[in-house]
């Protein structure tokens, strides 16, 4: 897994300026800010299924999760065409099981998703509403959220768990992993 994560970080750093992916140029800092927090979500994900990452951008949290959980099939959705092309490049280079869409999630047909993830794209309620039209019954959403934010109520989604996280930028313990189930 470490070799694939290292290869992913090299690709991000290689294309970071050309595609405006990140201002970070140091691999260790990239691990701290993006890879470790993404991998903190893995514990609450199943071994198999289709995982939707909305607003994938440079591939966080989707790519590190797909590296860690090879049984998952990724559905990476990124509106910006250049970033979606970058994601396709990474998926090919790392031989990940994933589909990449350069579209707005609301414009896509039903995707039959088992697991939903996202990071810093929208608030919880907006994300859960975005996910709803694409998920199978019993699907889960695993989201990093600020501890200060109260759980949300969205039709079809039930809060199933909250977990404190101490990793990467979240060392101050102001973050939670919040898990919802679609019923």
Contact map, one row per residue, 1 for C-alpha under 8 A:
111110000000000000000000000000000000000000000000000000000000000000110000000000000000000000000000000000000000000000000000000000000000000000000000000000000000000000000000000000000000000
111111000000000000000000000000000000000000000000000000000000000000000000000000000000000000000000000000000000000000000000000000000000000000000000000000000000000000000000000000000000000
111111100000000000000000000000000000000000000000000000000000000000000000000000000000000000000000000000000000000000000000000000000000000000000000000000000000000000000000000000000000000
111111110000000000000000000000000000000000000000000000000000000000100000000000000000000000000100000000000000000000000000000000000000000000000000000000000000000000000000000000000000000
111111111000000000000000000000000010000000000000000000000000000100100000000000000000000000000000000000000000000000000000000000000000000000000000000000000000000000000000000000000000000
011111111100000000000000000000000000000000000000000000000000000000000000000000000000000000000000000000000000000000000000000000000000000000000000000000000000000000000000000000000000000
001111111110000000000000000000000000000000000000000000000000000000000000000000000000000000000100000000000000000000000000000000000000000000000000000000000000000000000000000000000000000
000111111111000000000000000000000000000000000000000000000000000000000000000000000000000001000100000000000000000000000000000000000000000000000000000000000000000000000000000000000000000
000011111111100000000000001001100000000000000000000000000000000000000000000000000000000000000000000000000000000000000000000000000000000000000000000000000000000000000000000000000000000
000001111111110000000000001000000000000000000000000000000000000000000000000000000000000000000000000000000000000000000000000000000000000000000000000000000000000000000000000000000000000
000000111111111000000000000000000000000000000000000000000000000000000000000000000000000001000000000000000000000000000000000000000000000000000000000000000000000000000000000000000000000
000000011111111100001000000000000000000000000000000000000100000000000000000000000000000000000000000000000000000000000000000000000000000000000000000000000000000000000000000000000000000
000000001111111110000001111000000000000000000000000000000000000000000000000000000000000000000000000000000000000000000000000000000000000000000000000000000000000000000000000000000000000
000000000111111110000000000000000000000000000000000000000000000000000000000000000000000000000000000000000000000000000000000000000000000000000000000000000000000000000000000000000000000
000000000011111111111000000000000000000000000000000000000000000000000000000000000000000000000000000000000000000000000000000000000000000000000000000000000000000000000000000000000000000
000000000001111111111110100000000000000000000000000000000000000000000000000000000000000000000000000000000000000000000000000000000000000000000000000000000000000000000000000000000000000
000000000000111111111110000000000000000000000000000000000000000000000000000000000000000000000000000000000000000000000000000000000000000000000000000000000000000000000000000000000000000
000000000000001111111000000000000000000000000000000000000000000000000000000000000000000000000000000000000000000000000000000000000000000000000000000000000000000000000000000000000000000
000000000000001111111000000000000000000000000000000000000000000000000000000000000110000000000000000000000000000000000000000000000000000000000000000000000000000000000000000000000000000
000000000000001111111110000000000000000000000000000000000000000000000000000000000000000000000000000000000000000000000000000000000000000000000000000000000000000000000000000000000000000
000000000001001111111110000000000000000000000000000000001100000000000000000000000010000000000000000000000000000000000000000000000000000000000000000000000000000000000000000000000000000
000000000000000110011111100000000000000000000000000000000000000000000000000000000000000000000000000000000000000000000000000000000000000000000000000000000000000000000000000000000000000
000000000000000110011111100000000000000000000000000000000000000000000000000000000000000000000000000000000000000000000000000000000000000000000000000000000000000000000000000000000000000
000000000000100000000111111011000000000000000000000000000000000000000000000000000000000000000000000000000000000000000000000000000000000000000000000000000000000000000000000000000000000
000000000000100100000111111011000000000000000000000000000000000000000000000000000000000000000000000000000000000000000000000000000000000000000000000000000000000000000000000000000000000
000000000000100000000001111111000000000000000000000000000000000000000000000000000000000000000000000000000000000000000000000000000000000000000000000000000000000000000000000000000000000
000000001100100000000001111111100000000000000000000000000000000000000000000000000000000000000000000000000000000000000000000000000000000000000000000000000000000000000000000000000000000
000000000000000000000000011111110000000000000000000000000000000000000000000000000000000000000000000000000000000000000000000000000000000000000000000000000000000000000000000000000000000
000000000000000000000001111111111000000000000000000000000000000000000000000000000000000000000000000000000000000000000000000000000000000000000000000000000000000000000000000000000000000
000000001000000000000001111111111110000000000000000000000000000000000000000000000000000000000000000000000000000000000000000000000000000000000000000000000000000000000000000000000000000
000000001000000000000000001111111111000000000000000000000000000000000000000000000000000000000000000000000000000000000000000000000000000000000000000000000000000000000001000000000000000
000000000000000000000000000111111111100000000000000000000000000000000000000000000000000000000000000000000000000000000000000000000000000000000000000000000000000000000011100000000000000
000000000000000000000000000011111111100000000000000000000000000000000000000000000000000000000000000000000000000000000000000000000000000000000000000000000000000000000001100000000000000
000000000000000000000000000001111111110000000000000000000001100000000000000000000000000000000000000000000000000000000000000000000000000000000000000000000000000000000001000000000000000
000010000000000000000000000001111111111000000000000000000001100100000000000000000000000000000000000000000000000000000000000000000000000000000000000000000000000000000000000000000000000
000000000000000000000000000000111111111100000000000000000000000000000000000000000000000000000000000000000000000000000000000000000000000000000000000000000000000000000011000000000000000
000000000000000000000000000000011111111110000000000000000000000000000000000000000000000000000000000000000000000000000000000000000000000000000000000000000000000000000011110000000000000
000000000000000000000000000000000111111111000000000000000001110110000000000000000000000000000000000000000000000000000000000000000000000000000000000000000000000000000000000000000000000
000000000000000000000000000000000011111111100000000000000000100110010000000000000000000000000000000000000000000000000000000000000000000000000000000000000000000000000000000000000000000
000000000000000000000000000000000001111111100000000000000000000000000000000000000000000000000000000000000000000000000000000000000000000000000000000000000000000000001010000000000000000
000000000000000000000000000000000000111111111000000000000000000010000000000000000000000000000000000000000000000000000000000000000000000000000111000000000000000000000000000000001000000
000000000000000000000000000000000000011111111000000000000000000010011000000000000000000000000000000000000000000000000000000000000000000000000000000000000000000000000000000000000000000
000000000000000000000000000000000000001111111000000000000000000000000000000000000000000000000000000000000000000000000000000000000000000000000000000000000000000000000000000000000000000
000000000000000000000000000000000000000011111100000000000000000000000000000000000000000000000000000000000000000000000000000000000000000000000100000000000000000000000000000000000010000
000000000000000000000000000000000000000011111110000000000000000000000000000000000000000000000000000000000000000000100000000000000000000000000100000000000000000000000000000000000000000
000000000000000000000000000000000000000000011111100000000000000000000001000000000000000000000000000000000000000000000000000000000000000000000000000000000000000000000000000000000000000
000000000000000000000000000000000000000000001111100000000000000000001111000000000000000000000000000000000000000000000000000000000000000000000000000000000000000000000000000000000000000
000000000000000000000000000000000000000000000111110000000000000000001011100000000000000000000000000000000000000000000000000000000000000000000000000000000000000000000000000000000000000
000000000000000000000000000000000000000000000111111000000000000000000011100000000000000000000000000000000000000011100000000000000000000000000000000000000000000000000000000000000000000
000000000000000000000000000000000000000000000001111100000000000000000001111000000000000000000000000000000000000111100000000000000000000000000000000000000000000000000000000000000000000
000000000000000000000000000000000000000000000000111110000000000000000001111000000000000000000000000000000000000011111000000000000000000000000000000000000000000000000000000000000000000
000000000000000000000000000000000000000000000000011111000000010000000000011110000000000000000000000000000000000011111000000000000000000000000000000000000000000000000000000000000000000
000000000000000000000000000000000000000000000000001111110000110000000000011110000000000000000000000000000000000000011100000000000000000000000000000000000000000000000000000000000000000
000000000000000000000000000000000000000000000000000111110000000000000000000111000000000000000000000000001000000000011100100000000000000000000000000000000000000000000000000000000000000
000000000000000000000000000000000000000000000000000011111000000000000000000111100000000000000000000000000000000000000110100000000000000000000000000000000000000000000000000000000000000
000000000000000000000000000000000000000000000000000011111111110000000000000111000000000000000000000000000000000000000100000000000000000000000000000000000000000000000000000000000000000
000000000000000000001000000000000000000000000000000000111111000000000000000001010011001000000000000000000000000000000000000000000000000000000000000000000000000000000000000000000000000
000000000001000000001000000000000000000000000000000000011111000000000000000000000010011000000000000000000000000000000000000000000000000000000000000000000000000000000000000000000000000
000000000000000000000000000000000000000000000000000000011111111100000000000100000000001000000000000000000000000000000000000000000000000000000000000000000000000000000000000000000000000
000000000000000000000000000000000110010000000000000000011111111100000000000000000000000000000000000000000000000000000010000000000000000000000000000000000000000000000000000000000000000
000000000000000000000000000000000110011000000000000010010011111110000000000000000000000000000000000000000000000000001110000000000000000000000000000000000000000000000000000000000000000
000000000000000000000000000000000000010000000000000110010011111111000000010100000000000000000000000000000000000000001100000000000000000000000000000000000000000000000000000000000000000
000000000000000000000000000000000000000000000000000000000011111111100000000000000000000000000000000000000000000000000000000000000000000000000000000000000000000000000000000000000000000
000010000000000000000000000000000010011000000000000000000011111111110000000000000000000000000000000000000000000000000000000000000000000000000000000000000000000000000000000000000000000
000000000000000000000000000000000000011011000000000000000000111111111000000000000000000000000000000000000000000000000000000000000000000000000000000000000000000000000000000000000000000
000000000000000000000000000000000000000000000000000000000000011111111111110000000000000000000001100000000000000000000000000000000000000000000000000000000000000000000000000000000000000
100110000000000000000000000000000000000000000000000000000000001111111100000000000000000000000001000000000000000000000000000000000000000000000000000000000000000000000000000000000000000
100000000000000000000000000000000000001001000000000000000000000111111100000000000000000000000000000000000000000000000000000000000000000000000000000000000000000000000000000000000000000
000000000000000000000000000000000000000001000011000000000000000011111111000000000000000000000000000000000000000000000000000000000000000000000000000000000000000000000000000000000000000
000000000000000000000000000000000000000000000010000000000000000001111111100000000000000000000001100000000000000000000000000000000000000000000000000000000000000000000000000000000000000
000000000000000000000000000000000000000000000011100000000000000001001111100000000000000000000000000000000000000000000000000000000000000000000000000000000000000000000000000000000000000
000000000000000000000000000000000000000000000111111000000000000001001111110000000000000000000000100000000000000000000000000000000000000000000000000000000000000000000000000000000000000
000000000000000000000000000000000000000000000001111000000000000001000111111000000000000000000000111000000000000000000000000000000000000000000000000000000000000000000000000000000000000
000000000000000000000000000000000000000000000000011110000000010001000001111100000000000000000000111000000000000000000000000000000000000000000000000000000000000000000000000000000000000
000000000000000000000000000000000000000000000000011110000000000000000000111110000000000000000000011110000000000000000000000000000000000000000000000000000000000000000000000000000000000
000000000000000000000000000000000000000000000000000111110010010000000000011111000000001000000000011110000000000000000000000000000000000000000000000000000000000000000000000000000000000
000000000000000000000000000000000000000000000000000111110000000000000000001111100001000000000000000111111000000000000000000000000000000000000000000000000000000000000000000000000000000
000000000000000000000000000000000000000000000000000001111000000000000000000111111011000000000000000111110000000000000000000000000000000000000000000000000000000000000000000000000000000
000000000000000000000000000000000000000000000000000000100000000000000000000011111001000000000000000011110000000000000000000000000000000000000000000000000000000000000000000000000000000
000000000000000000000000000000000000000000000000000000001000000000000000000001111111000000000000000001100000000000000000000000000000000000000000000000000000000000000000000000000000000
000000000000000000000000000000000000000000000000000000000000000000000000000001111111100000000000000001000000000000000000000000000000000000000000000000000000000000000000000000000000000
000000000000000000100000000000000000000000000000000000000000000000000000000000011111110000000000000000000000000000000000000000000000000000000000000000000000000000000000000000000000000
000000000000000000101000000000000000000000000000000000001100000000000000000001011111111000000000000000000000000000000000000000000000000000000000000000000000000000000000000000000000000
000000000000000000000000000000000000000000000000000000001000000000000000000011111111111100000000000111000000000000000000000000000000000000000000000000000000000000000000000000000000000
000000000000000000000000000000000000000000000000000000000000000000000000000000001111111110000000000000000000000000000000000000000000000000000000000000000000000000000000000000000000000
000000000000000000000000000000000000000000000000000000000100000000000000000000000111111111000000000000000000000000000000000000000000000000000000000000000000000000000000000000000000000
000000000000000000000000000000000000000000000000000000001110000000000000000100000011111111100000000100000000000000000000000000000000000000000000000000000000000000000000000000000000000
000000000000000000000000000000000000000000000000000000000000000000000000000000000001111111110000001100000000000000000000000000000000000000000000000000000000000000000000000000000000000
000000000000000000000000000000000000000000000000000000000000000000000000000000000000111111111000000000000000000000000000000000000000000000000000000000000000000000000000000000000000000
000000010010000000000000000000000000000000000000000000000000000000000000000000000000011111111110000000000000000000000000000000000000000000000000000000000000000000000000000000000000000
000000000000000000000000000000000000000000000000000000000000000000000000000000000000001111111111110000000000000000000000000000000000000000000000000000000000000000000000000000000000000
000000000000000000000000000000000000000000000000000000000000000000000000000000000000000111111111000000000000000000000000000000000000000000000000000000000000000000000000000000000000000
000000000000000000000000000000000000000000000000000000000000000000000000000000000000000011111110000000000000000000000000000000000000000000000000000000000000000000000000000000000000000
000100110000000000000000000000000000000000000000000000000000000000000000000000000000000001111111000000000000000000000000000000000000000000000000000000000000000000000000000000000000000
000000000000000000000000000000000000000000000000000000000000000000000000000000000000000001111111100000000000000000000000000000000000000000000000000000000000000000000000000000000000000
000000000000000000000000000000000000000000000000000000000000000001100100000000000000000000110111110000000000000000000000000000000000000000000000000000000000000000000000000000000000000
000000000000000000000000000000000000000000000000000000000000000001000101110000000000000000100011111000000000000000000000000000000000000000000000000000000000000000000000000000000000000
000000000000000000000000000000000000000000000000000000000000000000000000111100000000000000100001111100000000000000000000000000000000000000000000000000000000000000000000000000000000000
000000000000000000000000000000000000000000000000000000000000000000000000111100000000000100000000111110000000000000000000000000000000000000000000000000000000000000000000000000000000000
000000000000000000000000000000000000000000000000000000000000000000000000001111000001001100000000011111000000000000000000000000000000000000000000000000000000000000000000000000000000000
000000000000000000000000000000000000000000000000000000000000000000000000001111100001000000000000001111100000000000000000000000000000000000000000000000000000000000000000000000000000000
000000000000000000000000000000000000000000000000000000000000000000000000000011111001000000000000000111110000000000000000000000000000000000000000000000000000000000000000000000000000000
000000000000000000000000000000000000000000000000000000000000000000000000000011110000000000000000000011111011000000000000000000000000000000000000000000000000000000000000000000000000000
000000000000000000000000000000000000000000000000000000000000000000000000000011100000000000000000000001111111000000000000000000000000000000000000000000000000000000000000000000000000000
000000000000000000000000000000000000000000000000000001000000000000000000000010000000000000000000000000111111000000000000000000000100000000000000000000000000000000000000000000000000000
000000000000000000000000000000000000000000000000000000000000000000000000000000000000000000000000000000011111000000000000000000000100000000000000000000000000000000000000000000000000000
000000000000000000000000000000000000000000000000000000000000000000000000000000000000000000000000000000111111100000000000000000000000000000000000000000000000000000000000000000000000000
000000000000000000000000000000000000000000000000000000000000000000000000000000000000000000000000000000111111111000000000000000000000000000000000000000000000000000000000000000000000000
000000000000000000000000000000000000000000000000000000000000000000000000000000000000000000000000000000000011111000000000000000000000010000000000000000000000000000000000000000000000000
000000000000000000000000000000000000000000000000000000000000000000000000000000000000000000000000000000000001111100000000000000000000111000000000000000000000000000000000000000000000000
000000000000000000000000000000000000000000000000000000000000000000000000000000000000000000000000000000000001111110000000000000000000011000000000000000000000000000000000000000000000000
000000000000000000000000000000000000000000000000010000000000000000000000000000000000000000000000000000000000011111000000000000000000011100000000000000000000000000000000000000000000000
000000000000000000000000000000000000000000000000111100000000000000000000000000000000000000000000000000000000001111110000000000000000011100100000000000000000000000000000000000000000000
000000000000000000000000000000000000000000000000111100000000000000000000000000000000000000000000000000000000000111110000000000000000001101110000000000000000000000000000000000000000000
000000000000000000000000000000000000000000001000111100000000000000000000000000000000000000000000000000000000000011111000000000000000001000111100000000000000000000000000000000000000000
000000000000000000000000000000000000000000000000001111000000000000000000000000000000000000000000000000000000000011111100000000000010000000111100000000000000000000000000000000000000000
000000000000000000000000000000000000000000000000001111000000110000000000000000000000000000000000000000000000000000111110000000000000000000001110000000000000000000000000000000000000000
000000000000000000000000000000000000000000000000000011110000110000000000000000000000000000000000000000000000000000011111100000100000000000000111000000000000000000000000000000000000000
000000000000000000000000000000000000000000000000000000100001100000000000000000000000000000000000000000000000000000001111100000000000000000000011000000000000000000000000000000000000000
000000000000000000000000000000000000000000000000000000000000000000000000000000000000000000000000000000000000000000000111111000000000000000000000000000000000000000000000000000000000000
000000000000000000000000000000000000000000000000000001100000000000000000000000000000000000000000000000000000000000000111111000100000000000000000000000000000000000000000000000000000000
000000000000000000000000000000000000000000000000000000000000000000000000000000000000000000000000000000000000000000000001111101100000000000000000000000000000000000000000000000000000000
000000000000000000000000000000000000000000000000000000000000000000000000000000000000000000000000000000000000000000000001111111100000000000000000000000000000000000000000000000000000000
000000000000000000000000000000000000000000000000000000000000000000000000000000000000000000000000000000000000000000000000011111110000000000000010100000010000000000000000000000000000000
000000000000000000000000000000000000000000000000000000000000000000000000000000000000000000000000000000000000000000000000001111111000000000000000000000011100000000000000000000000000000
000000000000000000000000000000000000000000000000000000000000000000000000000000000000000000000000000000000000000000000000011111111100000000000000000000000000000000000000000000000000000
000000000000000000000000000000000000000000000000000000000000000000000000000000000000000000000000000000000000000000000100111111111110000000000000000000000000000000000000000000000000000
000000000000000000000000000000000000000000000000000000000000000000000000000000000000000000000000000000000000000000000000000111111111000000001000000000000100100000000000000000000000000
000000000000000000000000000000000000000000000000000000000000000000000000000000000000000000000000000000000000000000000000000011111111100000000000000000000100000000000000000000000000000
000000000000000000000000000000000000000000000000000000000000000000000000000000000000000000000000000000001100000000000000000001111111110000000000000000000000000000000000000000000000000
000000000000000000000000000000000000000000000000000000000000000000000000000000000000000000000000000000000000000000010000000000111111111000000000000000000000000000000000000000000000000
000000000000000000000000000000000000000000000000000000000000000000000000000000000000000000000000000000000000000000000000000000011111111000000000000000000001000000000000000000000000010
000000000000000000000000000000000000000000000000000000000000000000000000000000000000000000000000000000000000010000000000000000001111111000000000000000000000000000000000000000000000000
000000000000000000000000000000000000000000000000000000000000000000000000000000000000000000000000000000000000111110000000000000000111111100000000000000000000000000000000000000000000000
000000000000000000000000000000000000000000000000000000000000000000000000000000000000000000000000000000000000011111100000000000000011111110100000000000000000000000000000000000000000010
000000000000000000000000000000000000000000000000000000000000000000000000000000000000000000000000000000000000000111000000000000000000011111100000000000000000000000000000000000000000010
000000000000000000000000000000000000000000000000000000000000000000000000000000000000000000000000000000000000000000000000000000000000001111100000000000000000000000000000000000000000011
000000000000000000000000000000000000000000000000000000000000000000000000000000000000000000000000000000000000000001000000000000000000000111110000000000000000000000000000000000000000111
000000000000000000000000000000000000000000000000000000000000000000000000000000000000000000000000000000000000000011110000000000000000001111111000000000000000000000000000000000000000111
000000000000000000000000000000000000000000000000000000000000000000000000000000000000000000000000000000000000000001110000000000000000000001111100000000000000000000000000000000000011110
000000000000000000000000000000000000000000000000000000000000000000000000000000000000000000000000000000000000000000111000000000010000000000111110000000000000000000000000000000000111100
000000000000000000000000000000000000000010011000000000000000000000000000000000000000000000000000000000000000000000111100000000000000000000011111000000000000000000000000000000001111000
000000000000000000000000000000000000000010000000000000000000000000000000000000000000000000000000000000000000000000001110000100000000000000001111100000000000000000000000000000001110000
000000000000000000000000000000000000000010000000000000000000000000000000000000000000000000000000000000000000000000000110000000000000000000000111110000000000000000000000000000111100000
000000000000000000000000000000000000000000000000000000000000000000000000000000000000000000000000000000000000000000000000000100000000000000000011111010000000000000000000000000111100000
000000000000000000000000000000000000000000000000000000000000000000000000000000000000000000000000000000000000000000000000000000000000000000000001111110000000000000000000000001110000000
000000000000000000000000000000000000000000000000000000000000000000000000000000000000000000000000000000000000000000000000000000000000000000000000111111000000000000000000000011110000000
000000000000000000000000000000000000000000000000000000000000000000000000000000000000000000000000000000000000000000000000000000000000000000000000011111000000000000000000000001000000000
000000000000000000000000000000000000000000000000000000000000000000000000000000000000000000000000000000000000000000000000000000000000000000000000111111100000000000000000000000000000000
000000000000000000000000000000000000000000000000000000000000000000000000000000000000000000000000000000000000000000000000000000000000000000000000001111110000000000000000000000000000000
000000000000000000000000000000000000000000000000000000000000000000000000000000000000000000000000000000000000000000000000000000000000000000000000000011111000001000000000000000000000000
000000000000000000000000000000000000000000000000000000000000000000000000000000000000000000000000000000000000000000000000000110000000000000000000000001111100000000000000000000000000000
000000000000000000000000000000000000000000000000000000000000000000000000000000000000000000000000000000000000000000000000000010000000000000000000000000111110110000000000000000000000000
000000000000000000000000000000000000000000000000000000000000000000000000000000000000000000000000000000000000000000000000000010011000000000000000000000011111110000000000000000000000000
000000000000000000000000000000000000000000000000000000000000000000000000000000000000000000000000000000000000000000000000000000000000000000000000000000001111100000000000000000000000000
000000000000000000000000000000000000000000000000000000000000000000000000000000000000000000000000000000000000000000000000000000000001000000000000000000000111110000000000000000000000011
000000000000000000000000000000000000000000000000000000000000000000000000000000000000000000000000000000000000000000000000000000010000000000000000000000001111111000000000000000000001111
000000000000000000000000000000000000000000000000000000000000000000000000000000000000000000000000000000000000000000000000000000000000000000000000000000001101111100000000000000000001111
000000000000000000000000000000000000000000000000000000000000000000000000000000000000000000000000000000000000000000000000000000000000000000000000000000100000111110000000000000000111100
000000000000000000000000000000000000000000000000000000000000000000000000000000000000000000000000000000000000000000000000000000000000000000000000000000000000011111000000000000000111100
000000000000000000000000000000000000000000000000000000000000000000000000000000000000000000000000000000000000000000000000000000000000000000000000000000000000001111100000000000000111000
000000000000000000000000000000000000000000000000000000000000000000000000000000000000000000000000000000000000000000000000000000000000000000000000000000000000000111110000000000011110000
000000000000000000000000000000000000000000000000000000000000000000000000000000000000000000000000000000000000000000000000000000000000000000000000000000000000000011111000000000011100000
000000000000000000000000000000000000000000000000000000000000000000000000000000000000000000000000000000000000000000000000000000000000000000000000000000000000000001111100000010111000000
000000000000000000000000000000000000000100000000000000000000000000000000000000000000000000000000000000000000000000000000000000000000000000000000000000000000000000111110011010111000000
000000000000000000000000000000000000000000000000000000000000000000000000000000000000000000000000000000000000000000000000000000000000000000000000000000000000000000011111011110100000000
000000000000000000000000000000010001100100000000000000000000000000000000000000000000000000000000000000000000000000000000000000000000000000000000000000000000000000001111111000000000000
000000000000000000000000000000111101100000000000000000000000000000000000000000000000000000000000000000000000000000000000000000000000000000000000000000000000000000000111111000000000000
000000000000000000000000000000011000100000000000000000000000000000000000000000000000000000000000000000000000000000000000000000000000000000000000000000000000000000000011111100000000000
000000000000000000000000000000000000100000000000000000000000000000000000000000000000000000000000000000000000000000000000000000000000000000000000000000000000000000001111111111100000000
000000000000000000000000000000000000000000000000000000000000000000000000000000000000000000000000000000000000000000000000000000000000000000000000000000000000000000001111111111000000000
000000000000000000000000000000000000000000000000000000000000000000000000000000000000000000000000000000000000000000000000000000000000000000000000000000000000000000000100111111100000000
000000000000000000000000000000000000000000000000000000000000000000000000000000000000000000000000000000000000000000000000000000000000000000000000001000000000000000011100011111110000000
000000000000000000000000000000000000000000000000000000000000000000000000000000000000000000000000000000000000000000000000000000000000000000000000011100000000000000000000011111110000000
000000000000000000000000000000000000000000000000000000000000000000000000000000000000000000000000000000000000000000000000000000000000000000000001111000000000000000011100010111111000000
000000000000000000000000000000000000000000000000000000000000000000000000000000000000000000000000000000000000000000000000000000000000000000000001111000000000000001111000000011111100000
000000000000000000000000000000000000000010000000000000000000000000000000000000000000000000000000000000000000000000000000000000000000000000000111100000000000000001111000000000111110000
000000000000000000000000000000000000000000000000000000000000000000000000000000000000000000000000000000000000000000000000000000000000000000001111100000000000001111100000000000011111000
000000000000000000000000000000000000000000010000000000000000000000000000000000000000000000000000000000000000000000000000000000000000000000011110000000000000001111000000000000001111100
000000000000000000000000000000000000000000000000000000000000000000000000000000000000000000000000000000000000000000000000000000000000000000011100000000000000111110000000000000000111110
000000000000000000000000000000000000000000000000000000000000000000000000000000000000000000000000000000000000000000000000000000000000000001111000000000000000111100000000000000000011111
000000000000000000000000000000000000000000000000000000000000000000000000000000000000000000000000000000000000000000000000000000000001001111110000000000000001110000000000000000000001111
000000000000000000000000000000000000000000000000000000000000000000000000000000000000000000000000000000000000000000000000000000000000000011100000000000000001110000000000000000000000111
